[in-house]
Amino acid sequence: MSWFEKPAEAPARVPTDAIWAVCPSCKAYVAKEAWRAADKVCPRCNHHERLNCRERVALLTDAGSFKELNAEVSFNDPLSFSDSSGAYADKAKATVAKTGEGESILTGTATVEKIAVVLGVMDFKFLGGSLGSGTGERIRLAAEKAIALKRPLIIVSASGGARMHEGIVSLMQMAKTCAAIARVKEAGLPYLSILTDPTTGGVSASYAMVGDLNIAEPKALIGFAGRRVIEQTIKQKLPDDFQTAEYTLAHGFVDHIVPRKELKAFLANVLRYAGY
């Protein structure tokens, strides 16, 4: 080629991550269109990737039926907490800006196959789905709404536990949420709890485990303390499947494991059986 001839420009390369999703479990490449169509379930290993709260609402409810409640209830900073990584209030405000959510749980009314329900969905992307005072208040208000409307209450959990930035106030939410759900049950209304990956700490020790039915997604991490903490405490090696949904089912802590694609129909069938 002569020095004065301009070579043809190479075609622009499309970034790999714009086309492919990578399963975090088996590392398989899945076309993003197929990944979304499968609701982020790996076709190779059946790994259920985490969903944010809006994705979960779209999965479980009838199109256009969800009406958000209690959006004005947000986080509190009763201790003016700060550590070496910065102020809690600043972290929470940054998380609100990043996620577009005001708290770690989204609550509202909706229909599931035309059955009216009150729904709460946690979002692990909001400070690890931690249980703060705003989270607990949203759950209380959702429970009160379920009682007022005489509707079943459904809560989808995804959490690392209580929000330690709020100290004892966050721990109090464990009792507060359980008391609110007890009122739902006293009113003769069903409470269905869905445990997704991960459901741990103070959430697994409170409202996530007191459903009339406790339902888990396949392979979800479900437990209280972490594996390493338990092994160091009891000086024993734990089974490889410890704290998985399957292990939890085998030991009587959950009632059903339901694949994501079947979850909406499963909830509707349960509610129809209950007379809705």
N, C-alpha and C positions, 0 to 999 in steps of 0.2 A: 504494500500500500504506500502510495506517495505521501511524503511528509505533509502535503497541504490538504489531503483528503480527511474529512471529518468522519470518524467512525459513528455508526448508528448507535443511538442511545439504547442502553439495555432497558427492557421493560421494568417498570417499577415493581418491586417485590412487596407482596402483601405480608405484613407481620404474621408470624405463625400463630400468635395468641389471638389474632382476629378470626382465625378459621377453626382452630382446634381448642378443645378443653382437655386438660390432663387430669385423669382420675387421681386424687391424692392417695388412694389406697393401693391400686395395682399399677399406676403410672401409664395406663393405656391412653392413647390419643383417641378422642371422640369428637366428631364434627360438632361444632357449637350448636348448629341447628338441631341436630339429633339430641344433644345434651339437654337443650331447653325443652324439646318435645317430650323427653323422658323425665322431666321435672328434676333434673340433676341426679338421676340414678344411673350408675355405670352399667352398661349392657354386658360388660365382661365379668365383673366381680360382684355386682349388686350393691356396691357401696352407695349409701344415701348421703349425698353431700348436703351440708347445712343450707337452709333457705333463710332469707330474711323474712320479716313479719309480713310484708306486702305480698311476697311470693307465696307464702303459706296461706294467706287469706284467699288469694286467687285460686289456689289448689283446692281448698275445702268448701268454698261458698259458691252459690249461684251468681253468675255474672251480674254485676251492678247492684247486688243486694246489700252489700256491706255499707253500713253507716257508722262512722267513727263516733265514739263517745269519749268524753273526759280528756280531750286533747289539751285542755288548759292545765291539767295536773302534771307537773314536771318534778324534777329532782329538787332536793333540799340539801343544804350544807350546814347542819346544826352545830357542827364542831369547828367550822371554818378550817377544815382539814387541809394540811399541806405536808408533803414529805420531800425527799431529795429530788424527786422527779417533777415536782411542781404542785400547784394548788389543785385540789379536787374540783373546785368550781370551774377553773379554766379547762380542765380535762372534760368535764361534763358538757360545758358549752361547745367545745370543739367537737365532741361526739354528736351533739344535737345538729351542728352545722354539717357534719360529714354524712350522717345517716338520714337526716330529715325527720327523725323521730324525737319526741319530747321525753320519752322514757323507754325503759327496757321492755315494756309490754304495750301492745296496741289493743284497744278494746272497742267493741261496738256491737251493733245488732246486725243480723244477717239471716239468710235462709240457706239450708243445706238440703238440696233436693226438695225445695219448697217447704221445708219444715223450719219454722221461725226459732232462732236460738239467740243467746247472748254469747259472744265469743271473745276470748282473750288469747293473744298470740305473742309470745316472747321473742325477742330478737337478740341473738348472741353477739351481734356486732355492736350493740349498745353496752359498752363497759362489761363485756362478757356476760350479758344477760343478767347482770347482778340484781338482786332483790333489794331495792332501796325504798325509802318512805313513799316516794311517788308511785313506785310499782305497787306497793301494798295498798295504797289508797285507790289506785285504778282498779285493782281486783275487788276491793270492798265495794266500790261504786258499781262495778259490773254485776256483782252478786245481788246488790240491792235492786238493780234494774231487772235482773232475771226474776226476782220475787215479784216486783211490781207488775211485770208483763206476763207472769206465769209461764216463763219459757225455760227450757233446759239451759244449763251453763256448760260451756266447753272451754277448757284452757289448754293451750299447747305450750309446754315448757321447753326451754333451752337456756340453761343457766349454769354458771360456775358457783353460784351460792349467794350468800348475803353480801351486801356492799359494805365492806369494812370501813370505808371512808366516812360512813354515817354512824359508826359505833353502835351503841346499844339500840339506837333508833331503828337501825336496819334489822337487828335480831328480833325486835318487837314485832316486825311484820310477819314473822312466822306464826305467832299466836293470832295476830289480827286477821290474817288471811284465812286461817283455819276456822276461826270463829265466824267469819263472814260466810264461808262455805257450809258450815254447820247450820246456819240459818236457811240456806237454800234447801238443804236436805230436810229440815224441819217443816218447810213449806211444801214438802212432797214433790220436789222438782229434781230431775236427774242432774248429776254433775259428772261429766266425762272428762278424764284427765289423759292427755296425750303426752308421752315422754319422748323427746327427740334428743339427738346428740348435740351437746351433753346435757344431762340433767343431774346435777350434783349439789353437794353442800346443803345450805339451809333451804333451798327449794325442794330438793328430794326429801328433806326431813319435815316438810310441811305440806302445802297444798297440792304438790304434784303426786303425792302418794295416797291421797284420801278420796280418790274418785270412787263413784259407784262402780265404774269400770276404769281400770288403769291400762292404757293401751300404749304400746311402744312401737317405734319404727325398728326395722331389722338392724342389728349390730350397734344400736345406740349405746353410748356410755351412760350408765345409770349407777349412781352410788352416792355415798356421803363423803368420807375422806378419800384421799388419793391412794393408789396402790402402794407407792413407796412409803408413805406414812404408816399404812397398816402393816406392811412387811417389817418395817423397823420396830414397830410396837410389839408385834406378836412373835417376832424372830422366826418367821416361817415364810416359805415361798408360796405365793398364791397361784392358782390355776391360770393358764394363759387366757381363758375366756372369762375370767373374773370381771364382774361389773359390766358385762355386755347385756344387751336386752335378753339374749337367749339364756344366759346364766340366771338373770333375775327372774325370768319366767319359770325356769326349772325349780327355783327356790321359793316360788309363791308370792313374789312381790309385785308382779304385773299379771294381768289376766289374759292379754292377747298381744301377739306381735302381728302387725298388719303392714304389708308393703305400701309404700306411698301412693301408688296408683289406685289402690283399693280402699284407701282410707275414707274418702268422702262417702262412698257407697256403704261402707261398713258403719259409719256413724249414722247415716240415714236409716239403715236397717235396724240398728239398736233403738233409735228413737221411735220408729214405727212400732217395734215390739213393745215399747213403753207406752204406746197409746197416742203418739203424736202424728 
